[in-house]
Amino acid sequence: MGESMTWLQTVVLGIVQGLTEFLPISSSGHMRIVSEVFFGQDAGASFTAVTQLGTEAAVFVYFARDIWRIVRAWFRGLVNRERRADHDYKMGWYVILGTIPIGILGIVFKDDIRTVARNLWLVATMLIVFSIVIAAAEYFGKQRRGVEQLTLKDGLIMGSAQALALIPGVSRSGGTISAGLFLGLTREAAARYSFLLAIPAVVASGLFSLPDAFEPVGEGLNASGPQLLVATVIAFGVGYAAIAWLLRFVVNHSMYWFVGYRVALGVVVLALLGTGVISAT
């Protein structure tokens, strides 16, 4: 049985989750790295998944009007054929269908995601390797299309890219935004769809992982119910601020800033692993 999580660890990890969930730097990778570097143990995939409910609640609040408009248009389109030309109706389907890849792979590889995929050698390597993908997307992306020009093909491709985030170190937003850039979407359009696309998958993952979060996780940290709640609330507040910041940032700044950070962090973690300062598992 692992050690009980302290309140300091709870607060720190809640902040990390909120700060990193929406940035293309991998929240799951950061949760794993911070847990190991500062606390010497893994907080666990279930703790990460549950605290993501807080960041997704931030998406609900920030995009409340957009979400309500899309949901209303989708239901109207189901019963009224004439309403199906509405882009919001189509967007509802894009989010639903784009969620299927990560849903299927998440179930199939559930055990691997919670064990071997959290090896820090893999996390650090993916931070660096996927930086190349993000840089290529920024370099080659034409950025000519807005979110209103999103198509079903775009939704499915970005949904497939989102599934790569099951590997800590890749990044959900990094995968989807990169795919969007390759498809010719602007950074802001790709980011907005990325946030909406994450809602079903993250909420389902968090609810699915909730029972496991209260069980012992081997040698990892075990959080109590109040600690999970506090970490989730912190992730909500910090996550809301991160959404607003990122949407403003991507309008005038390139993704290369995140690429540089990812590479630097990956190199540092590899150095710490290579010198035995931290453990990979």
ABEGO torsion letter per residue (X at the ends): XBBBBBAAAAAAAAAAAAAAAABBAEAAAAAAAAAAAAAGBBAEAAAAAAAAAAAAAAAAAAAAAAAAAAAAAAAAAAABAAAAABAAAAAAAAAAAAAAAAAAAAAAAAAAAABAAABAAAAAAAAAAAAAAAAAAAAABAGABBAAABBAAAAAAAAAAAAAAABBGAEAAAAAAAAAAAAGBBAAAAAAAAAAAAAAAAAAAAAAAAAAAABBBEABBBBBAAAAAAAAAAAAAAAAAAAAAAAAAAAABBAAAAAAAAAAAAAAAAAAAAAGABBAX
